[in-house]
Amino acid sequence: MAIEVLMPALSPTMTEGTLARWLKKEGDTISSGDVLAEIETDKATMEVEAVDEGILGKILVTEGTQGVPVNATIAILVEEGEAVPDVAAPQKAASTAPKIQETAPAEPAVKAAPALSQTPPALSAVGAGRKIFASPLAKRIAKQKGLDLAAIKGTGPNGRIVRRDVENASAKPQSASPSAPKSGSAGAGSSTSVPHSTMRKVIARRLSEAKSTIPHFYVSVDIELDALMALRSQLNATSPEEGPDAFKLSVNDMLVKAAAVALKRIPTVNASFTEEAMILHDDVDISIAVSIPDGLITPIVRQADKKSLKQISLETKDLVKRARAGKLKPEEFQGGTFSISNMGMYGVKDFSAIINPPQAAILAIAAGRKQPVVKGNELAIATVMTVTLSVDHRVVDGSVAAEWLSAFRSVVESPLTLVI
């Protein structure tokens, strides 16, 4: 009996996604648990595992297809020797650029580009008053591929540039048109157009919304790290060299714990804003910003205030590893109460981060650096880092933000609190 493989809902808010890559091909034998494909959601690229067994009889949605609705049939599994039933591909799936048909499609589920015109071929302005004929579809493909229509010879009626002309031009190096300056170019150099991925589009939209709708303010403080770094060395020296009990604490592990302690002391910062009320969270769930090839993801250390440094270290390393491999579960990167973004490894002196709604704050951690400090009446050298707390002023007042930073600095500079 044939089995339909459906587009999964990988998060509570997911309504559609991009089928990024098939890891199996038609005719392959599939076992339960095999990874069939990679799905790109609005938050991450994740693997889809087979639930049933059989032969991958037919792939209905090709690689790179965007806007595939949740629960749409993307493939068919059949038994050995069974005929593949005739099943249509999802109607709302938006075709990728290389698969564009010459006729205008029905209204897509996701309007990733302007709709194709139903009017006769448009005239494209090129150079100093010169006009060229190009079909709307040819113009669209040329724009997506970064091609200059002025350098393409049309083979359609009356010399009109059509799809095949643009596709043929993309297969060979394109010479620059002497009469047409490169549009969108600030200088004489060449450029490459890189289409936005689903994740990049969502990151852009959400950060723009967060910055424009949340009244941010920023509070910064310098913190000495020497005591914390000395304690880290002492604790790491107690770890076995290998085995299940081995660990290696990072400075970031200790700062995550310090933030959790400070959030328990000043719980107003561990909050969220809604139009009806301010939500004070009992659990301290810290989102850690992790860079991945296509953007950013924030795996969460749950109940960080209740975990030991060793637990935080082991859990964080596992989360980061699986985040970069695209193997996080939705519940592992959704629902944090406070965020940390650490760019100290890049030598950044200071920076401020954009709040991750509905959270009320995010902590930006810069690099530690040696600098002179005054201790008592004497000059000394200390390792100092600058941290900046970005705060939602609808939830947290300036005095509360300053109080939280003071608590955080106290824990970092007197780090025995982290192991008591």
C-alpha positions in Angstrom: 0.0 0.0 0.0 1.4 3.4 -1.0 2.3 5.8 1.8 2.3 9.6 1.4 5.3 11.4 2.9 4.0 14.8 4.2 5.7 18.1 4.7 6.1 18.2 8.5 5.4 21.0 10.8 8.7 21.5 12.6 7.5 24.3 14.9 4.1 25.4 16.2 4.2 28.5 14.0 5.3 26.9 10.8 2.8 27.0 7.9 5.2 26.4 5.0 8.9 25.8 4.3 11.5 25.2 1.7 12.5 21.7 0.6 16.2 22.4 0.6 17.7 19.0 -0.4 16.7 15.4 -0.9 19.1 12.9 0.8 17.4 9.9 -0.9 16.6 9.4 -4.5 13.7 7.6 -6.3 14.2 3.8 -6.1 16.1 3.9 -2.8 15.0 1.5 0.0 13.8 3.5 3.0 13.9 2.3 6.6 12.2 3.9 9.6 14.5 6.6 11.0 16.4 7.2 7.7 16.9 10.9 6.9 14.9 11.7 3.8 15.4 15.4 3.2 16.4 18.7 4.7 13.7 21.2 5.3 14.4 24.9 5.7 12.0 26.6 8.0 11.8 30.2 9.2 14.2 29.4 12.0 16.6 26.6 10.9 17.4 23.9 8.4 16.3 20.6 9.8 16.4 16.9 8.8 13.2 15.0 8.1 13.3 11.3 9.1 11.2 8.5 7.7 8.5 7.1 9.9 7.6 4.2 7.6 9.5 1.7 5.5 9.4 1.1 1.8 10.7 2.1 -1.6 10.9 5.8 -2.5 8.7 5.5 -5.5 8.3 9.2 -6.5 9.5 12.6 -5.4 6.7 15.1 -5.9 8.5 18.3 -4.7 11.9 19.0 -6.2 14.9 20.4 -4.3 14.9 24.1 -3.7 11.1 24.5 -3.9 9.9 27.3 -1.6 6.5 27.8 0.0 5.7 24.1 0.4 2.6 24.0 2.7 2.6 21.9 5.9 1.0 18.5 5.4 1.4 18.7 1.6 2.5 15.4 0.0 6.2 15.7 -0.9 6.9 12.0 -1.9 5.4 8.5 -2.2 6.6 5.3 -0.5 5.6 2.0 -2.1 6.2 -1.6 -1.4 8.6 -3.7 -3.5 7.0 -4.3 -6.9 4.1 -2.0 -6.2 3.1 0.5 -8.9 3.4 4.2 -8.0 0.0 5.9 -7.8 -0.6 9.1 -9.8 -0.4 11.8 -7.2 -0.2 15.5 -8.1 2.4 17.8 -6.6 1.2 20.3 -4.0 -0.7 23.1 -5.8 0.5 25.9 -3.5 4.2 25.1 -3.7 6.1 28.0 -5.3 8.4 27.0 -8.0 12.1 27.8 -7.8 13.6 30.3 -10.3 15.3 27.7 -12.6 11.9 25.8 -13.0 9.9 28.9 -14.0 7.3 28.1 -16.8 6.9 30.4 -19.8 3.2 30.9 -18.9 2.2 33.0 -15.9 1.4 30.8 -12.8 -1.6 31.1 -10.6 -1.1 33.3 -7.5 1.6 31.7 -5.4 1.4 30.9 -1.7 4.4 33.0 -1.1 5.0 36.2 -3.1 8.7 36.1 -3.2 8.8 38.2 -6.3 6.5 40.5 -8.2 3.7 38.6 -10.1 4.4 38.1 -13.8 2.7 40.6 -16.0 -0.2 39.5 -18.3 0.3 42.5 -20.6 2.3 42.3 -23.8 6.1 42.3 -23.6 7.5 45.4 -21.9 10.1 47.7 -23.1 13.2 47.8 -21.0 15.2 51.1 -20.8 18.9 50.5 -21.3 21.7 53.0 -21.7 21.2 56.5 -23.0 17.6 56.2 -24.2 18.0 52.9 -26.0 15.0 50.5 -25.7 15.0 46.7 -25.9 12.2 44.2 -26.1 12.0 41.5 -23.4 9.2 39.3 -22.1 8.3 39.8 -18.4 9.5 36.3 -17.7 12.9 36.9 -19.3 13.3 40.1 -17.4 12.5 38.3 -14.1 15.0 35.5 -14.8 17.7 37.9 -15.8 17.2 39.9 -12.6 17.4 36.7 -10.5 20.6 35.6 -12.3 22.2 39.1 -12.3 22.3 39.2 -16.1 22.4 42.4 -18.2 19.6 42.3 -20.8 21.6 44.7 -23.0 24.2 42.0 -23.5 21.7 39.3 -24.6 20.5 38.9 -28.2 16.8 38.1 -28.6 15.6 35.3 -30.7 11.9 35.8 -30.3 9.5 37.6 -32.6 10.9 41.0 -33.7 14.1 40.3 -31.7 12.3 40.0 -28.4 14.4 38.5 -25.6 12.6 35.3 -24.2 13.4 32.8 -21.5 15.6 30.6 -23.6 17.8 33.6 -24.5 18.4 34.4 -20.8 19.0 30.7 -19.9 21.5 30.4 -22.7 23.3 33.5 -21.7 23.6 32.3 -18.1 25.4 29.2 -19.3 28.3 31.2 -20.7 30.3 34.3 -19.5 28.6 37.5 -20.3 30.5 40.4 -21.8 29.8 43.8 -20.5 27.7 46.2 -22.6 29.7 49.3 -23.5 26.5 51.4 -23.5 24.9 50.1 -20.4 26.3 50.9 -16.9 25.7 48.2 -14.3 22.6 48.9 -12.4 22.9 49.0 -8.6 26.7 49.3 -8.7 28.3 52.0 -6.7 31.6 51.5 -8.4 33.2 49.9 -11.5 33.7 46.5 -9.9 31.5 43.5 -10.5 28.9 42.1 -8.1 27.0 38.9 -7.4 23.3 38.7 -6.5 22.7 36.1 -3.8 18.9 35.3 -3.4 17.7 35.4 0.2 17.1 32.1 1.9 13.8 31.6 3.9 15.8 32.0 7.1 17.5 35.2 6.0 14.1 36.7 5.0 12.6 35.9 8.4 15.7 37.2 10.3 15.4 40.4 8.4 11.7 40.8 9.0 11.8 39.9 12.7 14.9 42.1 13.5 13.3 45.0 11.6 10.1 44.5 13.6 11.9 44.2 16.9 14.0 47.3 16.3 11.0 49.4 15.1 8.4 48.3 17.7 10.5 47.7 20.9 11.7 50.9 22.7 15.3 49.8 23.2 17.7 51.4 25.6 21.2 50.3 26.5 23.2 50.1 29.7 26.9 49.1 29.7 29.5 48.3 32.3 33.1 47.1 32.5 33.8 43.9 34.4 37.1 42.4 35.6 37.5 38.8 34.6 40.7 37.7 36.3 39.0 36.0 39.3 36.6 34.1 37.1 39.3 33.0 34.7 41.4 31.8 37.7 38.5 29.8 39.0 37.8 28.3 35.5 41.4 27.1 35.4 41.1 25.5 38.8 37.8 23.8 38.0 39.1 22.5 34.6 42.1 21.0 36.3 39.8 18.7 38.3 38.3 17.2 35.2 39.3 13.7 34.0 41.2 13.8 30.7 38.5 11.7 29.0 35.4 9.7 29.7 31.8 10.6 30.5 32.8 12.8 33.4 35.3 14.9 31.4 34.5 18.5 31.0 36.1 21.8 29.9 34.5 25.0 31.1 34.5 28.0 28.8 34.3 31.6 30.0 30.9 31.7 28.2 29.6 28.8 30.3 30.4 30.7 33.4 28.8 33.9 32.1 25.6 32.0 31.3 25.5 30.8 34.9 26.3 34.3 36.2 23.4 35.7 34.1 21.0 33.1 35.5 22.0 34.0 39.1 21.5 37.7 38.4 18.1 37.0 36.8 17.0 35.2 40.0 18.1 38.2 42.0 16.4 40.7 39.7 13.5 38.7 38.3 11.9 41.7 36.6 14.4 41.4 33.8 13.4 37.8 33.2 10.2 38.9 31.7 8.1 39.3 28.5 5.8 42.1 27.3 2.3 41.5 26.0 -0.4 44.1 25.2 -2.4 42.9 28.2 0.3 42.3 30.9 3.9 41.9 31.8 4.8 38.2 32.2 7.4 37.4 34.9 8.9 33.9 34.2 9.6 31.5 37.0 12.1 29.5 34.9 15.4 31.0 33.7 15.7 29.8 30.1 18.7 31.4 28.5 18.9 31.6 24.7 22.5 31.6 23.4 23.1 33.1 20.0 24.9 30.7 17.7 26.2 31.6 14.2 25.3 29.1 11.5 26.0 29.2 7.7 22.7 30.7 6.8 22.2 33.1 9.7 21.6 32.8 13.4 19.8 30.4 15.8 19.4 30.6 19.6 19.4 27.2 21.3 18.2 27.4 24.9 19.8 26.3 28.2 16.6 25.5 30.2 16.5 26.3 34.0 20.1 27.5 33.8 19.9 28.8 37.4 19.4 25.2 38.7 22.2 23.6 36.7 25.9 23.3 37.7 28.6 24.8 35.6 29.5 21.3 34.3 25.9 20.7 33.2 25.7 24.0 31.5 29.0 23.4 29.7 28.1 19.9 28.5 24.6 20.9 27.4 25.8 24.1 25.6 28.4 22.2 23.6 25.9 19.6 22.6 23.3 22.3 21.6 25.8 24.3 19.6 27.1 21.2 17.8 23.6 20.1 16.8 22.5 23.7 15.9 25.3 23.9 13.3 24.4 20.4 12.0 20.7 21.4 11.7 19.6 18.7 14.2 17.9 20.8 16.9 14.3 20.1 17.8 11.9 23.0 17.7 11.5 23.0 21.5 15.3 23.4 21.9 15.4 26.8 20.2 11.9 28.3 20.9 10.7 29.9 24.1 13.7 31.4 26.0 13.2 34.1 28.6 16.6 36.0 28.2 19.3 36.0 25.5 23.1 36.2 25.4 25.2 37.2 22.4 28.9 36.7 22.8 31.3 38.1 20.2 34.3 38.1 22.5 36.0 35.4 20.4 36.2 38.0 17.5 38.0 40.6 19.6 35.1 43.0 19.6 35.5 45.8 22.1 31.8 46.5 22.6 28.5 46.2 20.8 24.8 46.2 21.5 22.3 43.6 20.4 18.7 43.7 19.2 16.1 42.2 21.6 14.6 38.9 20.7 10.8 39.4 21.3 8.9 38.7 23.4 11.9 38.7 25.8 12.6 41.9 27.6 16.5 41.9 27.4 19.6 40.6 25.7 23.1 40.8 27.0 26.0 41.6 24.5 29.4 40.3 25.7 32.6 41.7 24.2 36.2 40.5 24.4 38.3 40.6 27.5 41.3 42.9 27.2 44.3 43.8 29.4 44.1 47.4 30.6 45.2 49.5 33.5 42.8 49.8 36.5 42.9 51.6 39.8 42.7 49.4 42.8 42.8 51.4 46.0 45.3 54.0 45.4 47.5 51.9 43.1 47.6 51.2 39.4 47.2 47.6 38.3 46.6 45.6 35.1 43.4 43.6 34.8 41.5 41.7 32.2 38.4 43.7 31.5 35.4 43.1 29.3 32.5 45.4 28.4 29.0 44.1 28.5 25.9 45.9 27.2 22.3 45.1 28.3 19.7 46.0 25.6 16.4 46.4 27.4 12.7 46.8 26.5 11.7 50.0 28.2 8.1 48.9 28.3 9.1 46.2 30.8 12.3 47.3 32.5 13.1 50.8 33.8 16.6 52.2 33.7 17.3 51.8 37.4 16.3 48.1 37.3 18.5 47.5 34.3 21.4 49.1 36.2 20.6 47.0 39.2 20.7 43.8 37.1 24.1 44.8 35.6 25.4 45.5 39.1 24.3 42.0 40.2 25.8 40.4 37.2 29.2 42.2 37.7 29.2 41.2 41.4 28.8 37.5 40.5 31.4 37.6 37.8 34.0 39.4 39.9 33.2 37.2 42.9 32.7 33.9 41.0 32.6 31.5 44.0 28.9 32.3 43.9 28.7 30.1 40.8 29.8 26.9 42.6 28.1 27.4 46.0 
